[in-house]
Amino acid sequence: MFGRARSPVVRKDHSACSGCSLCLLVCPVWRQTRDPRLTPEGRAKALQHGAPARELAASVAACRLCGACEPVCPEDIDLVGMTLGLRAHLADPALVTALHGRMKEIASQPLRVLDAKIAFLPGPALREKPQVMARITALTGAVPSTDDGVDIEEALQSGIPIPRERLERFLGHLRAAQEVVVEDGQWMRPLREWLPKARLTSLGAALGNLDAVRRSLRKTDLYVIEPRAYHSDYERLVGHYDRLRTERGCAFNLDLQRIAIPPAAQADWILKGLRVERVVVERQEDAEAFVAHGAYPVVHLAELADH
C-alpha cells in the first residue's frame, strides 16, 4: 500500500476517527446519496465497531477516491489508504490473478527510458487525441510516457499489490525526469512515494502557469478543474486557481458531486443554471462529456494557446 508523502510522520488509521463528520461535507457520495454508510466516516466507525470488510463492500465500491476527505480530517487519518486496504481484502482472486498476469507480461517487454527532464502521464482518452497531445508537448516540453501504466492504475484503484518487476519497469523509464506532469490526479499520491526526488505537477497547473494559455481565458468561460489532482496538491493549487480567477475573471467548477454522478449526467449537473459561452477542461474525459452534451463549445486547456 502506498501512503501520503508530504510528511514522514505515519498517518493515523480508522481508530482515530472521532466522528466529527467534516469529511461528509466534502464527500461527493454523501452529497449524492445522503447515506452515511457510504462515507469515510461511515467506514471508519464500522471498522471501530468490528465490522468485517465484506459488510462494507457497498461503501467501499461507492468511494470515488477523490481524496477530498483527507485535507479536512482534523485527525489526519489516511482515509484513502483505509478504503484501498478494504478493497484489497474484497478483491476477486480471479481478478487479482488476471491483473498480475497482465503485469508480469508487460514487465517482460523492453522499454525505452525517457530521455527528458519533464515526463508526462496522459490518460487513455487523451492519448487518442494526437493534436492535443502535440500541443501539450509543445507548450510544456514534457515528453509523453511510453508506458501508459493503465494496469498499474487499475491495481492502485483496487488496492491490489503491484509486482515489483512491473513497478520497476514503469518507474525505470521515468527516473531520469526531474518533473512528472500527470493528467489524472490519482497518480500524485503514489508517485510522491515512488519518485520522491521528482517534482509532481498536475496538467492543469503546468498549462495554467503559461502566459499563452492564461491570456486566452475569458470571463465568459467555465473552467472545469480535475478534482483528484486538486485535492492531492491543494495547498499549492488553492493559490493557483485563486490567481487565475482574479486575473481572468472566469467561472470555475470544482463540484465533486459530479464524479458521483453517471458520466452522461455530469455535464447537465455542472451547467444547470449557468450562463457561459465556452467550457474549458483540464482532462480529456471531461471534454468528451461536455461535447456529448452539446450546449457549448468545449476547449482543452492546451488548445487555448491557439485561440
C-alpha positions in Angstrom: 0.0 0.0 0.0 1.2 3.5 -0.8 0.9 6.4 1.5 0.9 10.1 1.6 4.4 11.5 1.2 4.1 15.1 2.3 5.3 14.2 5.7 7.5 11.4 7.2 5.0 11.1 10.0 3.0 7.9 9.9 -0.7 8.8 9.4 -3.4 7.5 11.7 -5.8 4.7 11.0 -9.6 4.4 11.4 -9.3 4.0 15.2 -8.6 7.8 15.4 -11.9 8.8 13.9 -13.8 11.0 16.4 -17.0 11.2 14.3 -16.7 14.9 13.6 -18.4 14.4 10.2 -16.2 17.0 8.5 -15.4 14.5 5.7 -19.1 14.3 4.9 -19.2 18.0 3.9 -16.9 17.3 1.0 -17.7 13.7 0.1 -19.4 13.5 -3.3 -21.0 10.2 -2.5 -22.6 11.7 0.7 -23.9 14.7 -1.2 -25.4 12.4 -3.9 -26.9 9.7 -1.6 -27.2 11.2 1.9 -26.3 7.7 3.1 -23.7 8.0 6.0 -22.8 4.3 5.5 -21.2 5.2 2.1 -18.8 7.8 3.6 -15.3 7.8 5.0 -16.7 8.3 8.5 -19.2 5.5 8.0 -16.4 3.1 7.1 -14.2 4.2 9.9 -16.9 3.9 12.5 -17.9 0.5 11.2 -14.4 -0.7 11.5 -14.1 0.7 15.0 -17.1 -1.5 15.9 -15.6 -4.6 14.4 -17.4 -4.8 11.1 -15.6 -7.2 8.6 -14.7 -5.9 5.2 -17.4 -7.9 3.4 -20.1 -5.9 5.3 -18.5 -2.7 3.9 -18.5 -3.8 0.2 -21.1 -1.4 -1.0 -19.5 1.5 0.8 -16.0 0.6 -0.5 -17.3 0.3 -4.1 -19.1 3.7 -3.9 -15.9 5.6 -3.0 -14.7 7.8 -5.9 -11.1 8.1 -4.4 -11.3 11.8 -4.9 -9.3 12.5 -1.8 -11.3 15.5 -0.7 -11.8 13.9 2.7 -8.2 13.9 3.7 -7.4 17.6 3.8 -10.4 18.3 6.1 -9.8 15.5 8.5 -8.6 17.0 11.8 -7.1 13.7 12.9 -5.0 13.3 9.8 -6.4 9.8 9.1 -5.2 8.0 6.0 -8.8 7.8 4.7 -7.9 6.9 1.1 -5.5 4.3 2.3 -8.2 2.8 4.6 -10.6 2.4 1.7 -7.9 0.9 -0.6 -7.0 -1.6 2.2 -10.6 -2.7 2.3 -10.7 -3.0 -1.5 -7.6 -5.2 -1.3 -9.5 -7.5 1.2 -12.5 -7.6 -1.1 -10.7 -8.1 -4.4 -11.9 -11.0 -6.5 -9.0 -13.6 -6.5 -9.6 -14.2 -10.2 -9.3 -10.5 -11.0 -6.1 -10.3 -9.0 -4.6 -13.3 -10.8 -5.6 -11.9 -14.2 -4.2 -8.5 -13.4 -1.0 -9.8 -12.1 -0.7 -12.0 -15.2 -1.0 -8.9 -17.4 1.5 -7.0 -15.3 4.1 -9.7 -15.5 3.7 -10.0 -19.3 4.2 -6.2 -19.6 7.2 -6.3 -17.2 8.9 -8.8 -19.5 8.8 -6.4 -22.5 11.7 -4.0 -23.2 11.1 -0.3 -22.7 12.9 2.8 -23.7 13.9 5.1 -20.9 12.6 8.6 -21.4 15.5 11.0 -22.1 13.6 14.0 -20.9 13.7 16.4 -18.0 9.9 16.6 -18.0 7.8 13.4 -18.4 4.0 13.4 -19.0 1.5 10.8 -17.9 -1.7 11.2 -20.0 -4.8 9.2 -19.6 -6.1 6.8 -22.2 -8.7 9.2 -23.7 -6.0 11.9 -24.1 -3.7 9.5 -25.9 -6.4 9.2 -28.5 -6.2 13.0 -29.2 -2.8 13.4 -31.0 -3.4 17.1 -31.8 -4.0 17.9 -28.1 -1.0 15.8 -27.1 1.1 17.6 -29.5 0.0 21.0 -28.1 0.8 19.8 -24.6 4.3 18.7 -25.6 5.0 21.9 -27.5 3.8 24.1 -24.6 5.3 22.3 -21.6 8.3 20.5 -23.2 7.0 17.3 -21.5 7.6 14.0 -23.2 4.7 11.5 -23.0 5.3 8.3 -21.2 6.0 5.2 -23.3 4.4 3.1 -20.6 0.8 4.2 -20.0 0.6 2.4 -16.7 -3.1 1.6 -17.2 -2.7 -1.8 -15.4 -0.9 -0.1 -12.5 -3.6 2.5 -12.2 -6.2 -0.3 -12.1 -4.2 -2.0 -9.3 -4.0 1.2 -7.4 -7.7 1.8 -7.6 -8.4 -1.7 -6.4 -5.8 -1.7 -3.6 -4.1 -4.7 -5.3 -0.3 -5.1 -4.7 1.9 -4.4 -7.7 4.6 -7.0 -8.6 8.0 -5.5 -8.0 9.2 -6.2 -11.6 6.2 -4.4 -13.1 6.7 -1.4 -10.9 10.4 -1.2 -11.6 9.7 -1.2 -15.3 7.2 1.6 -15.0 9.3 3.7 -12.8 12.6 2.9 -14.5 11.6 4.9 -17.6 10.6 7.9 -15.5 13.5 8.2 -13.1 15.6 10.4 -15.4 12.9 13.0 -15.3 13.2 15.9 -12.9 9.5 16.7 -13.2 6.4 14.4 -13.9 3.2 16.0 -15.2 0.1 14.0 -14.6 -3.4 14.4 -16.2 -5.1 12.2 -13.6 -4.5 13.3 -10.0 -4.8 9.7 -9.0 -1.1 9.4 -9.8 0.0 12.1 -7.4 -0.3 10.1 -4.2 1.8 7.0 -5.2 4.3 8.9 -7.2 5.2 11.0 -4.2 6.3 7.9 -2.6 7.9 6.2 -5.6 9.7 9.2 -7.1 10.5 11.4 -4.0 13.1 13.4 -5.9 10.9 14.3 -8.8 8.6 17.4 -8.9 5.0 16.3 -9.5 2.7 18.7 -11.3 -0.9 18.4 -12.4 -1.5 19.1 -16.1 -3.9 21.9 -15.2 -1.1 23.7 -13.2 1.6 23.0 -15.8 -0.6 24.6 -18.6 -2.3 27.3 -16.4 1.0 28.8 -15.5 1.8 29.6 -19.1 1.1 33.1 -20.3 0.0 31.8 -23.7 -2.7 29.8 -22.0 -3.7 32.2 -19.3 -4.3 35.2 -21.5 -6.8 33.2 -23.6 -9.1 32.5 -20.7 -12.3 34.6 -20.9 -14.7 36.0 -18.3 -17.4 34.0 -20.1 -15.6 30.7 -19.7 -16.4 27.9 -17.4 -13.2 26.3 -16.3 -13.7 22.7 -15.1 -11.0 21.6 -12.6 -9.8 18.0 -12.4 -10.7 17.3 -8.7 -8.3 14.5 -7.8 -5.2 16.5 -8.8 -6.6 19.5 -6.9 -7.0 17.6 -3.6 -3.7 15.8 -4.0 -1.9 19.2 -4.1 -4.5 21.5 -2.7 -2.1 23.6 -0.5 -0.4 24.9 -3.7 -3.4 24.7 -6.1 -5.7 26.8 -4.0 -3.4 29.8 -4.7 -3.0 28.8 -8.4 -6.7 28.9 -9.1 -7.4 32.0 -7.0 -4.8 33.8 -9.1 -6.4 32.6 -12.3 -9.9 33.7 -11.1 -8.6 37.1 -10.1 -6.6 37.7 -13.2 -9.0 36.3 -15.8 -12.4 36.5 -14.2 -13.8 33.2 -15.5 -16.0 30.9 -13.5 -14.6 27.7 -12.0 -16.1 24.4 -11.2 -14.7 22.1 -8.6 -18.0 20.4 -7.7 -17.0 17.0 -6.5 -20.6 15.7 -6.6 -20.3 15.4 -10.4 -17.9 12.5 -10.0 -20.5 10.5 -8.1 -23.0 11.1 -11.0 -23.1 8.9 -14.1 -20.9 10.5 -16.8 -23.8 11.1 -19.1 -25.4 13.4 -16.5 -22.3 15.2 -15.3 -22.4 18.0 -17.8 -26.1 18.6 -17.0 -25.3 18.9 -13.3 -22.5 21.3 -13.8 -24.2 23.6 -16.4 -27.5 23.8 -14.6 -28.3 27.5 -14.1 -25.1 28.8 -15.6 -24.7 31.2 -18.4 -21.3 30.7 -20.1 -20.1 30.8 -23.7 -17.4 28.2 -23.6 -16.2 25.2 -21.4 -12.5 24.8 -20.7 -11.3 21.5 -19.4 -8.1 20.1 -17.9 -9.0 16.4 -18.5 -10.0 14.8 -21.8 -12.7 12.7 -20.2 -14.5 15.9 -19.1 -14.2 17.3 -22.6 -16.0 14.3 -24.1 -18.8 14.6 -21.5 -19.4 18.2 -22.5 -19.1 17.6 -26.2 -21.8 14.9 -25.9 -23.9 17.5 -24.0 -23.6 19.8 -27.0 -24.7 23.1 -25.3 -21.4 24.9 -25.6 -18.1 24.8 -27.4 -15.5 22.8 -25.5 -11.8 23.5 -25.4 -9.0 21.6 -23.7 -6.7 23.9 -21.7 -3.8 23.1 -24.0 -5.8 24.4 -27.0 -6.3 27.8 -25.5 -2.9 28.9 -26.8 -4.3 28.6 -30.3 -7.3 30.8 -29.6 
